[in-house]
Amino acid sequence: CGWPRLQTVNVNKLSWGPPVDYPDGPRAGRRLEEKPSSFLGTKWKDTAETVIIGGGCIGVSLAYHLAKAGMKDVILLEKSELTAGSTWHAAGLTTYFHPGINLKKIHYYSIKLYEKLEEETGQAVGFHQPGSIRIASTPTRVDEFKYQMTRARWHPTEQYLIGPERIQELFPILNMEKVLAGLYNPGDGHIDPYSLTMALAAGARKYGALLNYPVQVTNLSPRSDGTWEVETPHGIIRTNRIVNTAGFWAREIGTMIGLHHPLIPVHHQYVVTSTIPEVKALKMELPVLRDLEGSYYLRQERDGLLFGPYESQEKMKLQESWVTNGAAMAMVPVLKQADIINTGVRNYWVAIGFGYGIIHAGGVGKYLSDWILDGEPPFDLIELDPNPTKARESYGFNNIVGYPKEERFAARPTERISGLYEVLKSKCSMGFHAGWEQPHWFYKPGDEIGYKPSFRRTNWFEPVGREYKQVMEKVGVIDLTPFGKFIVKGNDSVKLLDHLFANVIPKVGATNISHMLTPRGQVYAELTVSHLSPGEFLLVTGSGSELHDLRWIEEEALKGGYNVEIKNITDEMGVLGIAGPFARKVLQKLTIEDLSDSAFKFLQSRHIKLSDIAATAIRISYSGELGWELYHRKEDSATLYNVIMEAGQEEGIDDFGTYALNALRLEKAFRAWGAEMNCDTNPLEAGLDYFIKLNKPADFIGKQALKQIKEKGLKRRLVYLTFETANVDPEGNESVWHNGRVVGNTTSGNYSYSTQQSLAFAYVPTELSKVGQKLEVELLGKNYSATIVEEPLVLTEQTRTRLQKKGGSAKV
């Protein structure tokens, strides 16, 4: 896309750099060194409920929200002036759009807050809402916009797919030569970051928060009761919790307590022009323009334009020296050589590393405030992955096409590789799961190998069908090492788990599926619980939930004073899954243990030896087929894999990956945490009633709230949909339609290789949740007719076996 030739360029501004003058706009005449007067004030408290460190828009927003919600004694400390870091330099773009699901909620809240903030605080915020247009100039980008539209329609945000004619109306000075379509958000715009922060600060003071600056934090000391001492030149503050919102300087704060925060500043530039006659002649302010192929944004700034590029990975500049040779290290040179200790600390919160802090500030402040005050997050923010290796890649990918099943390859592999990585890496397409490498699908001669992203069925479609058939008809092996794995043992282990889980505690030698609920009765986590020996349990969760679940378990153990030992053994243990009708026959060749159905029942666990390799075997498989999960020392993984593959030659054993596993679990109607259930859903609407024991004696977390939910009745339910499509399949988060309006959303989906149609879970209103109900699912701009069917589509192996014994039908 093109824009009018830029006239005199007055500013070439890095997001940190020498003082610069702004020719016009909300910050006209201000220079970086022109600071507002200090606000250390007459009040100094030596105790606080919460101390926030850092006076950018994130920290000030949190102070505002905590104080407004009624928290007393909120203190914010800023070593210089409010907005003196990256906040002051931001371009201030605000957008409802986000390709993820839950961050849309953060953006939505922020914009709605900014719209009313001036009225609430009396402080002007300089908020412009001319809308924004994302430009598509390739057919693939048009597909992406259609993909994003179905993911947005079930949210309250206004978003439209518009054609070239409408784009020309909204942005008349645009060169339309390559423009195919646009994604238009009417409420988008830009805000002055300085004025926004000052308005939030005025609100925070209005509700009783203290904002003290310039006050530098010189040390942090944790106390045995979980409280903190915050040392400053003005004295020590004792506080119940600390929140690190220090932006550029967050690493220095973390280092004070032995925590390493993997943050890297990235250079960003934007340019402001002088007056452009064509812009000055416009009757209305131009919408913000985002040219995704050109990778830049452009907006009107008075009678000129402001534009900023997002540099590619190769061209961007990381300011690594700031964190490897920064101020603290200059003052204390030994820090350069010091090892950073990674250790858990209590009541230490972080809100750092934001690439888009202005649009996130309002929503994140509210989110963190609710979490602190209520003891649970208001909803899941699974998009905010704090992976330390992705700073350059994530920023450089700002405007790339966002495909389904997207993979990013920078800094891979990490140190988190299974004992099978070297054996399997050349045989498969690897996926990245919480830092781990895990096979998605395997290659055979004649396959088009490698990562080939697409909005339609692509090179993995047929191979995954082959792996599906392998498990259903023969036997397959899968690397499940990325599972999160914890040992909980001790005198109070049963009591703790009975308090944490809504299911009953399994007997020694048994395993069950259990859910941890939040106090509001939402699904915090799903784990497999195995009672290995009296008082000793193995807890297993999904790879992406490892630290999420561990934190909750440890906090509850500490809070309740339970006498238990909790150990994270995720990196120590490898896991192999074996599944399919010949799974028993293959394993039986390697052990003297009786693996018959009567001797080793479904959901039993025991320690066995397989060809002299010690393993904890659990008879369970997410595929729903006959199978075991084999937990063993990670250094034994390759040997164990090899002996199993050798033993299964006669049975035609082969590998399968996570894509096939997902297809298998969906046909069995198995739910997945993060999709069908999370902190936004309760277990009753998710169809998890079987696992929730409301009549068990223990008063588990969320029990009372769940009783109230049940009494009031459900407003929506999870349903099971089948439908015919054209070379495209659901993956989750698509809009569900009925009678011309959006009534719900899918949670996950796939192609059913058994029935040869598309399959999806979806949440819809209870009145539309009966079997036989006709609905529509939107995929790439087209609505496909769908029908609610009885679940599962394919019976599990256990159910088929039971029916066969009774002489019934075991078919689909």
Secondary structure, DSSP 8 states (H G I E B T S, - for coil): -B------EEEEEESS-S----SSSTTTT--TT--------S---SEEEEEEE--SHHHHHHHHHHHHTT-S-EEEE-SS-TTTTHHHH---EE-S--SSSTHHHHHHHHHHHHHHHHHHHS-----B---EEEEE-SHHHHHHHHHHHHHHTTSSS--EEE-HHHHHHH-TTSB-TT--EEEEETT-EE--HHHHHHHHHHHHHHTT-EEE-S----EEEE-TTS-EEEEETTEEEEEEEEEE--GGGHHHHHHTTT-------B--EEEEE---HHHHT-SS---EEEETTTTEEEEEETTEEEEEE---TTT--B-THHHHS-HHHHHSGGGGT--------SSEEE----SSHHHHHHHHHHHHHHHHHHSS-SS--TT----TT-HHHHHHTTTS---TT----TT-S-S---TTHHHHTTTEEEEEETTEEEEEEE--TT---S----SS--TTHHHHHHHHHHHHHS-EEEE-TTSEEEEEESTTHHHHHHHHBSS----TTBEEEEEEE-TTS-EEEEEEEEEEETTEEEEEE-GGGHHHHHHHHHHHHHHHT---EEEE-TTTEEEEEEESTTHHHHHHTT-SS--STTTS-TTBEEEEEETTEEEEEE---TTSSSEEEEEEEGGGHHHHHHHHHHHTTTTT-EE--HHHHHHHHHHTT---BTTTBSTTS-TTTTT-GGG--TTSSS--TTHHHHHHHHHH--SEEEEEEEE--SS----S--EEEETTEEEEEEEEEEEETTTTEEEEEEEEEGGG-STT-EEEEEETTEEEEEEE--S-SS--HHHHHHHHHTT-----
